Amino acid sequence: MTTGPDTDPAAGTAAVPRPRGAAVPGRGARAGRAQTARFALTHTLPAFARGLATARPRVAAALGRLRQSDWSAATLRALRARHGGAPVLVRGLSGDILVLLDPADVRQFFEEPVERLALDAADKVRLLGGLEPTGVICSHGELREARRAVNDRALAPDRADHPSCAEFRAVVAAECAPLTARPQLEFERLVRVLERIGRRIVLGDRAADDEELHRRLRALRAEANWLGMRRSRAAANERLYAAAAAQLEHYAAGAPAHTLVGRALAEPAADGVDPVGQAHHWLLAVDGCAPVVARTLLLLAAHPAEQDAARVSLRGGSDSRLRACVQESLRLWPLVPDLVRVTRAETTWGGVTYPAGTQVLVPIGFHQRDGAHVGAAQLFVPGRWLSAGADRDPRMAPFGHGGGRCPGDRLGLLLSAAVCAEVLRGHRVGAARPVIDPHTCLPGAVDTAGIRLTLTPR
């Protein structure tokens, strides 16, 4: 192991092709014991300790102080250099996993159909099995397609604007008043506001005040961090899930047509598909907007010119600049830094054929900040998202691409940008904590739970 993180340039140019001579013909590259240990210590174990389903704030803050993300990036750069950019088999928590380190392989990852490169990898099913056992991610084949049809009906991923856009914006406007009621905005207040927004747009206004539902969901997410290893908790978790499911069914019975559950129930579902069961994932996704909003506002506090540009765009009736800021914050600090899939047939990566059942990992958080392939990789440059084709660039994939792309990406951008807009319309955001220096490489991680923003009326 090296004595410190490798240096990552703040700006990059077009990629220089890397030789793949390190891979053994017909067998591919495999990490040695020292490389495997380094990968586990700097990448896999910290991710597990931080929390895979929901963050453990104290652990996340400690890892940030230790610059764990820099150590992880250094490990991945070392693997790429050692093996010439070839895909590398590394021993993971549940067996071998093929790590993709070259942009060409990442592009193939996104182009592979889900029938061949499925989302329900073993670790992911263990993670989400207790949260959303009837969800899309925990399934494949015909069942996945039937569940995905329900998801698509609710989320409308093929529409530029969600059919319930007007109703959802009205909910955001009504719920965001507490955010600007005091001169300081803390992350915890953002969390509570987004939870109310989530309950209203997923289930309807009757669920707005049901904090007990979210307490149960938070408990389930905290338990999901253990990947089902705490067998002694199994019975209690089943009871907790059943109680949350009963609450969802109660609200679904009277859900308005514009809500996600109302849209999901607008048409009969295929046999064996539970439309209301998808609501666990939708609530989880809306809750995920809270850290995105907090980090975006933190960046805008440190970049006043970008904050002014976003406000000018809003005055002109467009939130495109603000959406670009949200996407850039997700590039810098993705909610899901590792994308994991499992092959359902033989696949070829870097000229080597791997059998069905191979787990494949793209460390997308690393790739999105890779100065060798992404320009100004360590800086806040939201304008990059306004360029033609940026949303389809495989080097930058905060929502993924291809068949595995998050179907709620447009809705997530809508809600995150709308909450930011409500804060910015009457206030300037500044004097933030933690302090971000816009003139140097941005940190690989921030203590999101510790974010504090100062609001000054305009």
C-alpha positions in Angstrom: 0.0 0.0 0.0 1.3 3.5 -0.8 1.8 6.1 1.9 -0.8 8.6 0.6 -3.4 9.2 -2.1 -2.1 9.7 -5.6 -2.5 13.2 -7.0 -5.5 13.7 -9.3 -5.3 16.6 -11.7 -8.0 19.2 -11.5 -8.3 19.4 -15.3 -8.1 16.6 -17.9 -7.9 16.3 -21.7 -9.0 13.6 -24.1 -8.2 10.1 -23.0 -4.9 8.5 -24.2 -5.5 4.9 -25.1 -4.0 2.5 -22.5 -2.4 -0.8 -23.4 -4.0 -3.9 -22.1 -1.0 -6.1 -22.0 -1.3 -6.8 -18.3 -4.3 -9.2 -18.9 -3.4 -12.8 -19.5 -4.8 -13.9 -22.9 -8.0 -15.8 -22.5 -7.9 -15.4 -18.7 -8.1 -11.7 -18.0 -6.5 -9.7 -15.2 -6.9 -10.6 -11.6 -5.9 -8.6 -8.6 -3.1 -10.0 -6.4 -3.5 -10.4 -2.7 -1.9 -7.0 -1.9 -4.2 -5.3 -4.4 -7.2 -7.1 -3.1 -6.5 -6.1 0.4 -5.9 -2.5 -0.6 -9.2 -2.5 -2.6 -11.1 -3.9 0.5 -9.5 -1.5 3.0 -9.9 1.7 0.9 -13.0 1.0 -1.2 -15.3 -1.9 -0.2 -15.2 -1.9 3.6 -15.5 1.9 4.0 -18.6 1.8 1.7 -20.1 -0.9 4.0 -19.2 1.0 7.1 -20.7 4.3 5.8 -24.0 2.6 5.0 -25.2 1.2 1.8 -28.9 1.9 2.2 -28.7 4.9 4.5 -25.7 6.9 5.7 -24.3 6.5 9.2 -23.6 10.2 9.8 -20.7 9.8 12.3 -19.0 7.1 10.2 -19.4 9.2 7.0 -18.0 12.3 8.8 -15.0 10.3 10.1 -14.3 8.8 6.6 -14.4 12.3 5.2 -11.8 13.5 7.6 -9.6 10.6 6.7 -10.0 11.4 3.0 -11.2 7.9 2.3 -12.5 8.8 -1.1 -9.0 10.0 -2.1 -7.5 6.7 -1.0 -10.2 4.8 -2.9 -9.5 6.8 -6.1 -5.7 6.1 -5.6 -6.4 2.4 -5.4 -8.5 2.4 -8.6 -5.8 4.4 -10.5 -3.2 2.0 -9.3 -5.2 -1.0 -10.4 -5.7 0.6 -13.8 -2.0 1.4 -14.2 -1.0 -2.1 -13.0 -3.3 -3.9 -15.4 -3.1 -1.6 -18.4 -6.8 -0.5 -18.1 -8.1 -4.1 -18.5 -11.1 -5.2 -16.4 -9.8 -6.7 -13.1 -11.3 -9.5 -11.1 -11.1 -8.6 -7.4 -12.3 -10.6 -4.5 -15.3 -8.9 -3.0 -17.6 -9.4 0.0 -19.6 -12.2 -1.8 -17.1 -13.5 -4.3 -15.2 -12.3 -7.3 -16.3 -9.0 -8.9 -15.1 -7.7 -12.3 -14.1 -4.0 -11.9 -14.3 -1.9 -15.1 -11.6 0.8 -15.2 -11.6 1.8 -18.9 -14.1 4.2 -20.4 -14.7 1.8 -23.3 -15.8 -0.9 -20.9 -18.0 1.5 -19.0 -19.7 2.5 -22.3 -20.3 -1.3 -23.0 -21.7 -1.7 -19.5 -24.4 0.9 -20.2 -25.1 -0.5 -23.7 -25.6 -4.1 -22.6 -29.3 -5.0 -22.4 -30.7 -5.8 -18.9 -31.5 -9.3 -20.2 -27.7 -10.0 -20.3 -26.5 -7.6 -17.6 -29.1 -7.6 -14.9 -29.6 -5.3 -11.9 -30.3 -7.9 -9.3 -26.8 -8.7 -8.3 -26.5 -10.8 -5.1 -25.4 -7.9 -2.8 -28.0 -5.6 -4.1 -30.8 -8.1 -3.5 -29.5 -8.6 0.1 -29.5 -4.8 0.5 -32.9 -4.1 -0.9 -34.7 -7.4 -0.1 -36.0 -6.2 3.3 -36.8 -2.7 1.9 -38.6 -3.5 -1.3 -38.9 -7.2 -1.9 -41.6 -6.6 -4.5 -39.5 -3.9 -6.3 -38.0 -3.8 -9.8 -34.4 -4.1 -8.7 -35.0 -7.3 -6.8 -36.2 -9.1 -10.0 -35.3 -10.0 -13.6 -36.8 -11.5 -16.7 -40.5 -11.2 -17.3 -41.2 -10.3 -13.6 -38.9 -7.3 -13.9 -40.6 -6.2 -17.1 -44.0 -6.4 -15.5 -42.8 -4.4 -12.4 -41.0 -1.9 -14.6 -44.2 -1.3 -16.5 -45.8 -0.2 -13.2 -42.8 2.0 -12.4 -42.9 3.6 -15.8 -46.6 4.3 -15.5 -46.0 6.2 -12.3 -42.8 7.9 -13.1 -43.3 8.6 -16.8 -39.6 8.5 -17.8 -40.3 9.0 -21.4 -41.9 12.4 -20.8 -39.8 15.6 -20.6 -42.2 16.9 -17.9 -44.0 14.6 -15.6 -47.8 14.6 -16.2 -48.2 15.6 -12.5 -45.6 18.3 -12.7 -47.9 21.2 -11.8 -49.3 19.3 -8.7 -45.8 18.4 -7.6 -44.5 21.9 -7.9 -47.4 23.1 -5.9 -46.5 20.6 -3.1 -42.9 21.8 -3.1 -43.9 25.4 -2.9 -46.3 24.8 0.0 -43.8 22.6 1.9 -40.6 24.7 1.5 -41.7 27.7 3.6 -40.0 26.3 6.8 -36.7 26.2 5.0 -36.4 30.0 4.8 -38.1 30.8 8.1 -34.8 31.2 9.9 -31.5 32.7 8.8 -29.7 29.4 9.0 -30.7 26.3 7.1 -29.6 22.9 8.6 -29.6 19.6 6.8 -32.0 18.0 9.3 -34.7 20.6 8.3 -34.2 19.7 4.6 -34.6 16.0 5.5 -38.0 16.6 7.2 -39.3 18.8 4.4 -38.4 16.3 1.7 -40.0 13.5 3.7 -43.3 15.4 3.8 -43.0 16.2 0.1 -42.4 12.5 -0.6 -45.4 11.4 1.3 -47.6 13.9 -0.4 -46.5 13.2 -4.0 -46.3 9.4 -3.5 -49.4 8.8 -1.4 -51.4 12.0 -1.2 -52.1 14.7 1.3 -53.6 12.3 3.8 -50.1 10.9 4.4 -48.4 14.3 4.9 -48.3 14.2 8.7 -47.6 10.5 9.1 -44.1 10.7 10.5 -44.5 7.2 12.0 -44.4 5.8 8.4 -41.0 7.4 7.8 -39.7 6.3 11.2 -40.5 2.7 10.2 -38.9 3.2 6.8 -35.8 4.7 8.3 -35.5 1.7 10.7 -35.8 -0.7 7.8 -33.1 1.2 5.8 -30.8 1.2 8.8 -31.2 -2.6 9.1 -30.6 -3.0 5.3 -27.1 -1.6 5.8 -26.3 -5.0 7.4 -27.1 -6.9 4.1 -29.3 -9.4 6.0 -26.4 -10.6 8.2 -28.2 -9.9 11.5 -30.4 -13.0 11.5 -31.6 -12.3 15.0 -33.4 -9.2 13.6 -35.3 -11.1 10.9 -38.6 -11.5 12.7 -38.6 -8.0 14.0 -37.9 -6.6 10.5 -40.7 -8.7 9.0 -43.1 -7.1 11.5 -41.7 -3.7 10.8 -42.1 -4.2 7.0 -45.7 -5.5 7.5 -46.6 -2.4 9.5 -45.2 0.0 6.9 -46.9 -2.0 4.1 -50.2 -1.7 5.9 -49.8 2.0 6.1 -49.0 2.2 2.4 -52.1 0.2 1.5 -54.2 2.4 3.7 -53.2 5.6 1.9 -53.2 3.9 -1.5 -56.9 3.2 -1.1 -57.7 6.9 -1.4 -54.6 8.1 -3.3 -55.4 11.0 -5.8 -54.9 10.3 -9.5 -51.9 12.6 -9.7 -49.8 10.8 -7.0 -47.3 8.1 -7.9 -49.4 5.4 -6.3 -52.6 6.8 -7.9 -50.9 6.6 -11.3 -49.6 3.1 -10.6 -53.1 1.9 -9.8 -54.7 3.6 -12.8 -54.4 0.4 -14.8 -54.5 -3.3 -13.7 -51.1 -4.8 -13.0 -49.9 -8.1 -14.2 -50.4 -11.2 -12.1 -48.0 -11.3 -9.2 -47.1 -7.6 -9.3 -47.9 -5.4 -6.4 -48.1 -1.8 -7.6 -48.3 -0.4 -4.0 -45.1 -2.3 -3.2 -43.2 0.0 -5.4 -43.9 2.9 -3.1 -41.1 1.9 -0.8 -38.6 2.7 -3.5 -40.3 6.0 -4.5 -40.2 7.3 -1.0 -36.6 6.3 -0.7 -35.8 8.1 -3.9 -37.5 11.3 -2.9 -35.7 11.2 0.5 -32.5 11.0 -1.5 -33.2 14.5 -2.8 -32.4 16.0 0.6 -28.6 15.4 0.4 -28.6 16.4 -3.2 -30.3 19.7 -2.4 -28.0 20.3 0.5 -24.8 19.7 -1.5 -26.1 21.8 -4.5 -26.8 24.7 -2.2 -23.4 24.3 -0.5 -21.7 24.5 -3.9 -23.8 27.6 -4.9 -22.8 29.3 -1.6 -19.2 28.8 -2.6 -19.7 29.9 -6.2 -21.7 33.1 -6.1 -21.5 33.7 -9.8 -23.2 30.4 -10.5 -25.8 31.2 -7.9 -26.5 34.5 -9.7 -26.7 32.7 -13.1 -29.2 30.2 -11.7 -31.4 33.0 -10.3 -31.3 34.9 -13.6 -32.4 31.7 -15.4 -35.3 31.3 -12.8 -36.4 34.9 -13.4 -36.6 34.0 -17.1 -38.9 31.2 -16.4 -36.4 28.4 -16.8 -34.8 26.1 -14.2 -32.3 24.6 -16.8 -29.3 26.2 -15.1 -30.4 25.1 -11.7 -30.9 21.5 -13.0 -27.4 21.6 -14.4 -26.1 22.6 -10.9 -28.0 19.6 -9.4 -26.5 17.3 -12.0 -23.0 18.6 -11.4 -23.4 18.1 -7.6 -24.3 14.5 -8.4 -21.3 14.1 -10.6 -19.1 15.3 -7.8 -20.9 13.5 -5.0 -23.1 10.7 -6.5 -25.7 9.1 -4.3 -24.7 5.7 -5.7 -20.9 5.7 -6.3 -20.7 2.1 -7.4 -23.0 0.5 -10.0 -23.2 -3.3 -9.7 -24.8 -5.8 -12.2 -24.7 -9.5 -12.7 -24.4 -11.2 -16.1 -27.2 -13.6 -17.2 -25.2 -15.0 -20.2 -21.6 -15.2 -21.3 -20.2 -11.7 -21.9 -16.9 -10.4 -23.2 -15.0 -7.6 -21.5 -11.6 -6.3 -22.8 -11.4 -9.3 -25.2 -11.9 -11.9 -22.4 -15.1 -14.0 -22.1 -16.6 -14.3 -18.6 -19.4 -16.8 -17.7 -22.9 -16.1 -16.7 -23.2 -15.1 -13.1 -20.2 -12.8 -13.1 -20.7 -9.7 -10.9 -19.6 -6.5 -12.7 -18.8 -3.2 -10.9 -18.4 0.3 -12.4 -17.0 2.7 -9.8 -18.9 5.5 -11.4 -18.0 8.0 -8.6 -14.3 7.4 -9.6 -14.9 7.7 -13.3 -16.9 11.0 -13.0 -13.9 12.6 -11.2 -11.2 11.0 -13.3 -9.1 13.8 -14.6 -7.6 11.6 -17.3 -10.9 11.5 -19.1 -13.1 14.3 -17.7 -12.2 17.9 -18.1 -12.0 20.0 -14.9 -12.9 16.8 -13.1 -12.4 18.2 -9.6 -14.2 21.5 -10.1 -17.8 22.7 -10.1 -18.6 23.3 -13.7 -22.4 23.1 -14.1 -22.2 24.5 -17.7 -20.9 21.1 -18.9 -24.5 19.8 -18.5 -25.9 22.4 -20.9 -23.8 21.0 -23.7 -25.4 18.8 -26.4 -25.2 15.1 -25.5 -23.9 15.7 -21.9 -26.8 13.7 -20.5 -25.8 10.7 -22.6 -22.1 10.8 -21.8 -21.1 7.5 -20.3 -18.2 9.2 -18.3 -20.8 11.1 -16.3 -23.8 9.0 -15.2 -25.4 10.2 -12.0 -28.6 8.4 -13.0 -27.0 5.7 -15.1 -27.6 5.0 -18.8 -29.3 2.5 -21.0 -31.8 -0.1 -19.8 -30.6 0.3 -16.2 -31.0 4.0 -16.1 -33.0 5.3 -13.1 -36.6 5.8 -14.5 -37.1 8.6 -11.9 -34.2 10.7 -13.0 -36.4 13.5 -14.5 -38.7 13.5 -11.4 -35.6 13.7 -9.1 -34.2 16.6 -11.0 -37.6 18.3 -11.0 -38.0 18.0 -7.2 -34.3 18.8 -6.3 -34.3 21.9 -8.6 -37.7 23.1 -7.4 -36.6 22.9 -3.7 -33.4 24.8 -4.5 -35.4 27.4 -6.4 -37.7 28.0 -3.4 -34.7 28.8 -1.3 -32.9 31.0 -3.9 -35.9 33.1 -5.0 -35.9 35.4 -2.0 -32.5 34.7 -0.4 -28.8 34.6 -1.1 -27.1 31.4 0.2 -23.7 32.0 1.7 -21.4 31.6 4.7 -21.8 27.8 4.5 -20.3 25.1 6.6 -18.3 23.1 5.8 -16.2 25.7 4.0 -15.7 24.9 0.3 -12.8 26.6 -1.5 -13.9 27.1 -5.2 -10.3 27.7 -6.4 -8.9 24.3 -5.5 -9.9 20.7 -6.0 -13.2 20.0 -4.4 -13.2 17.4 -1.6 -14.0 13.8 -2.5 -16.7 13.8 0.2 -18.5 16.3 2.4 -20.1 15.9 5.8 -23.7 16.2 4.5 -25.3 15.8 7.9 -23.2 18.8 9.1 -24.1 21.2 6.3 -25.2 24.6 7.6 -26.2 27.4 5.2 -26.8 31.0 6.0 -29.7 32.7 4.2 -29.7 36.5 3.6 -33.0 38.0 2.3 -32.6 39.8 -1.0 
